[in-house]
Amino acid sequence: MPRTYIGTLRGLEDGTRVVIYGWMQEARIMKNISFLILRDSTGTIQATFKNNEATLDIIKRISRESIVRVEGTVNKKSISKAGIEISGSSVSVVNEAEAPLPLPVVDPVQADLETRLNSRFMDLRKRNIAAIFRIESSLLWGIRSYLHDQKFIEVHTPKIVAAATEGGSDLFPVRYFEKDAYLNQSPQLYKEVLMSAGFDRVFEVGPAFRAEEHNTTRHLNEFTSIDIEMSFADHNDAMTMLENAIRSGIEIAVRDNADDFEALGVSVSVPETPFPRITYEQCIDVIGKEGIDFTFGEDFSPEHLRIIGSRFSGFYFITEWPASVRPFYTMPKTEDPRLTNSFDLQYHEIEVTSGAQRVHDPKMLIERFNEKKLNVNSFQFYVDAFRYGMPPHAGWGLGLERLTMILLGLNNIRETTLFPRDRTRIVP
Ligand code: AMO
């Protein structure tokens, strides 16, 4: 008999014969009957057995979290809280779980994050923890499908590279036969090269590696970057694409994951677009009003961003950043070259995306390398792509884990990563 998912039982008629496979969450043995709570990826169900020697003998020995097979019939007249159960006819153990468990699955007392991450496979069995990843998957699905509809093609660029893109100090070195190489910080250079290749609109979802020394609640050393690059476009086009992509991701998650939001006790509404835009200089005014001194050309500190973020209830862009705090590839603003055609998307005080119109003129690009005291020779393959017909272009990079974190109001980015990599953790 084929397997029935627990989540589909309600759609079946009373009395239908079914076979359920799942984890044995709980067993209770009474005088005449026994109860098993079974769990699969779609939910939990109670199976009730009339005690007889054969089944009782098995039920007594099933350890928590063992994989079991239960055969029985759907009982929709159940007096249980769920109003539905399985009247079990047979039960067998498919694979026994050892005891004691490294981490309980149903436990009113939450273990601390470190303990949970050490036994992540158990932690992920919890309904509210699994919900985070189901929602993250839908978010990404919605963003992907939006970009696909907008004629972006999905690409895959190398993660073992020879040069830095986002600043030289945050690189993980790797030995590449007789050469030195690094894990890529961002697909930046490659996505731009693909504009010269004539692909017009590309996106990539992949790992990005940052050897940042500090351990914070919003930094990972490996994160998932959603990157786009589009030709014949500027920063304004890129911002429009971003707000629409995020709205689409949230729309899909809200549509498809009602149970998961409920399990997390979180309610989310689809944000209205366009998102507000505020310039870097307007932000300086905002923090100035709080009596804080700030020098033009610096980056905002977390404290500054808290002040700015307190003015907005959701997503907003900070635009026109000074060239001093943006990478070499960022297009200066024509009317005021101290500034750039760049933006960050913020949610309250947290940055979720960076993006910009890029420099496309090879001469200007070389100047920007020199200004940033970078060695052009290390970027030869990139510069070459600008010399033989590079269209104007723009794009952004959006951190998937940050997006999930802010959407669900989680206070640590590790919660949104299956197996986080931080300053001290590379296992599991
Ligand atoms: P940036 O370095 O700002 O820009 O990164 C873009 C987005 O990626 C996420 N992010 C991180 N998430 C978790 N842990 C980290 N250590 C981390 N670092 C970055 C954030 C951030 O907003 N090439 C440019 C993008 C572009 O211009 O297209 C870039 O990488 O959400």
Residues whose N, C-alpha, C, O or C-beta is under 5 A from the ligand:
A	BS01	AMO	E166 Q185 S186 Q188 R210 R218 H219 L220 F223 I228 E351 V352 T353 S354 G355 A356 G395 W396 G397 L398 G399 R402
